[in-house]
Amino acid sequence: MEKEHIHKLVQSIFEVHDEEGAQMGCEDCGCQLDYIAELVASGADLHTLLPHVEAHLRCCKDCREEFEALICMIRAQNGGALTNAG
């Protein structure tokens, strides 16, 4: 249920770009990148979920590298390869 709530929240944040056809910037993309990475790491399809984010990640090397690193960390943590030290 929590993933569905996060999914709807993230989609609503980016709906403005879909409606206006606006180009997404790094700040817009980065502010929710951790939530998006969590959804994708759990099996969500980024193209279906948020095509404007996917388009930005294709064009922006910095955001794409951060996104890919987040996904790797989440998958490693979910698989038990990483543990929280604390």
C-alpha positions as CSV (number, residue, x, y, z in Angstrom):
1,M,0.0,0.0,0.0
2,E,2.9,2.4,0.8
3,K,4.4,1.9,-2.7
4,E,1.1,2.7,-4.3
5,H,0.9,5.9,-2.2
6,I,4.4,6.9,-3.2
7,H,3.7,6.1,-6.8
8,K,0.7,8.4,-6.9
9,L,2.5,11.2,-5.0
10,V,5.5,11.1,-7.4
11,Q,3.2,11.1,-10.4
12,S,1.2,14.1,-9.1
13,I,4.4,16.0,-8.7
14,F,5.4,15.6,-12.3
15,E,1.9,16.0,-13.8
16,V,2.6,19.7,-14.5
17,H,5.3,18.7,-16.9
18,D,3.0,16.4,-18.8
19,E,0.3,19.0,-19.0
20,E,2.5,21.9,-20.1
21,G,4.9,19.8,-22.2
22,A,7.7,21.5,-20.2
23,Q,11.3,20.4,-20.3
24,M,12.3,18.9,-17.0
25,G,15.3,20.3,-15.3
26,C,17.8,18.7,-12.9
27,E,16.3,20.4,-9.8
28,D,12.8,19.1,-10.7
29,C,14.1,15.6,-11.3
30,G,16.5,15.4,-8.4
31,C,14.1,16.5,-5.7
32,Q,12.2,13.1,-5.9
33,L,14.9,10.9,-7.4
34,D,15.2,8.7,-4.4
35,Y,11.5,7.8,-4.4
36,I,11.6,7.2,-8.2
37,A,14.6,5.0,-7.8
38,E,12.9,3.0,-5.1
39,L,9.9,2.4,-7.3
40,V,12.1,1.4,-10.3
41,A,14.2,-0.9,-8.1
42,S,11.0,-2.6,-7.0
43,G,10.1,-3.3,-10.6
44,A,8.2,-0.2,-11.8
45,D,8.7,0.8,-15.4
46,L,10.0,4.4,-15.6
47,H,8.8,5.0,-19.1
48,T,5.2,4.1,-18.1
49,L,5.5,5.8,-14.7
50,L,7.1,9.1,-15.6
51,P,8.1,9.5,-19.2
52,H,9.4,13.1,-18.6
53,V,11.8,11.9,-16.0
54,E,13.0,9.1,-18.3
55,A,13.6,11.7,-21.0
56,H,15.6,13.9,-18.7
57,L,17.7,11.0,-17.5
58,R,18.5,10.1,-21.1
59,C,19.8,13.6,-21.7
60,C,21.5,14.4,-18.4
61,K,24.5,12.3,-17.5
62,D,24.7,13.6,-13.9
63,C,21.1,12.8,-13.0
64,R,21.3,9.5,-14.8
65,E,24.5,8.5,-12.9
66,E,22.9,9.5,-9.6
67,F,19.7,7.6,-10.4
68,E,21.6,4.4,-11.4
69,A,23.7,4.6,-8.3
70,L,20.5,4.9,-6.1
71,I,18.9,1.9,-7.8
72,C,22.1,-0.2,-7.3
73,M,22.2,0.8,-3.6
74,I,18.5,0.1,-3.1
75,R,18.7,-3.3,-4.8
76,A,21.9,-4.2,-2.8
77,Q,20.2,-3.2,0.4
78,N,17.0,-5.1,-0.4
79,G,19.1,-8.1,-1.3
80,G,21.0,-8.0,2.0
81,A,24.3,-6.9,0.5
82,L,24.2,-3.6,2.4
83,T,23.2,-3.2,6.0
84,N,22.5,0.0,8.0
85,A,25.3,0.7,10.3
86,G,23.6,2.5,13.1
